Amino acid sequence: MEGCRICGGDFFPKPLLTYDGAPRAAQGFLNVEQLVNDAAVNLKIWQCTQCGTVQHNLSPVDYYREVIRSIAFSPEMRTYRLQQLGSWLQLYALNDANILEIGSGRGEYLELLKECGAKSVEGIEYSKVSCELATDKGLKVYKGYLDHTGTSIPPGTKYQGFVTFSFMEHWPNPNASLKALSNLMSDGAIGLVEVPNFDMILQKGLYSEFTIDHIFYFDKKSLTFMLEKNGYEVLSIDVVWYNYILSAVVRKRPPLQIKHFEAVQNRVASQLRAYIERFNPKSVVVWGAGHQALAVITIAKISENIRYIVDSAPFKQEKYTPASHILIKSPDYLLEDTPEAVIVMAAGFSAEVISTLRQRYGHIQELAILGEDELEILD
């Protein structure tokens, strides 16, 4: 891998850390016959010059798709998780939602979610053995991984919530995995994402935390960047569990709600047409050939009713507007051809234009200003 796995940027010329003779897999334990074929790797940790994410550029370990949890929950961890997950479910009204865990292992967290009151929890896990063990517990776990190999989740299935714990730092292509995850989520789905806290590793000089198993080392900024780049709003990031973990609550970014645009558009068009109808045909002039004015004229369908457009920019004068094909004249033309009314569509310069009209073109009696969302008729 030559560049950043997240943004494609270049690495700084020198690695942050070089670990010669590193184990080629943190979980690559050997029997005596395998020792002769064991080979170490030269692990280099790089930082992206563009997004700042810290990572290594070696191939992932063979088992990167599988979640390996070597210890059971301690009583303290269990108490913490029950409180954390229970609060998360309640705060975001997820008890009745369909929730998916990515990298569910043997179902340890699925059981906790159910204990906290989640009524519908499912998991994705690549390890066949782990899937079978979770299924034996009565849990629903699909075999698969969020990449081109896909999962056995039925097509069309949508979830309203998801969780993933200390797994994302193993993903060699997080952009593709997060896109695949997004396709499984409803708009506005809420997620709980946890990764090791690189800020603590950095502050305490924990050199032993670097391993080929962990491709990424996220701080708050780089984790936020990656998630937002891939369509998730980061609602909060907290440092938890004795500073070892970054815990982020995220939401799949929903499309903007812009129905009010149509209401404003219709109101302005109606006001413009009603105002223009007060005058003789083709006797109203517009002042302003900026992009807002051009858009309003075409959207409101009033181009046939406009005599000409006035604009003070010389490069626009004696030319025609795109789409509406209205001739643009110099302001001085108002002294030669007096319209019955002028509608000012000059955005932030409208007040200045009105002052100019009253001082220099006082013979024009009827003036109106198109504001942000309505037409104002001046006395």
C-alpha angles and dihedrals in degrees: 000000000000101000145019113313091213108042103009092239126145123264122240109268095253125048118243090230138008118202109186117197095019119167109267090225132013089216095039098113115170139211119222094267092056096054094085092060097044115119129184124222134223103241116201122184116211137187124217114238092214110041097016096229115155116223146136123249101216125112113274121257116270093253099047091123092060128080112227115191107178098184134049122235114285115225089254093049092046091052091048094048094048090053093044097047094041091053092046092052093048098043093053097034093242102141091102095036128106104252128193128199115207109213096014098175110192092342099269095142093037088061091050092049090053090048089053091056105268106149100196119036128159135170144211117217130164098203110092092204093052091048091053093048091050091047090052087060090057094257125138109235125165120211113235148071135248098258139076091305088065128193138272092247108132113257114262095026112143130193129202095203141023141185134197125180125201092329107099093073088066096056113110092197108030093167092060093042093050090048090052089048091050090055089059094050132083117235108279094020113163122229137190111210124184131185135161113281109248091186089068092045089052097044094049097038093237096178092167092066093077113099136156088241090067109063095177135045108197130198121184094272098048093043090050091048094052094047095045092046088058099049105274127123111218107224096179143345120203132181108232143171100041091321093297097112137052108212115195129185110207139178128210103247110252121209115268116265106232103158088123088067089070092050092051091045093052093046094050093045091050092049093048094049092047091050095048091049089064090072138058116278116283093003100115123090128198121217110211134050097195122130093265092055092046091051094047093049094052097040093048090045095227100129092108090056098051117095094202141315125253121212131165095216107102094207090063097047120107090015130104128246117250116256096358095053097211119158115245117218137186116262088246089066086075086073090059100038114033115202123204091236142007123211110202113216100169100125110210092006096056096102090051091049092051089052090052092048093052095045100042106018101037092144089077104090105186120062133169134176125214105218128189095288110000146033116254117202111209125220 
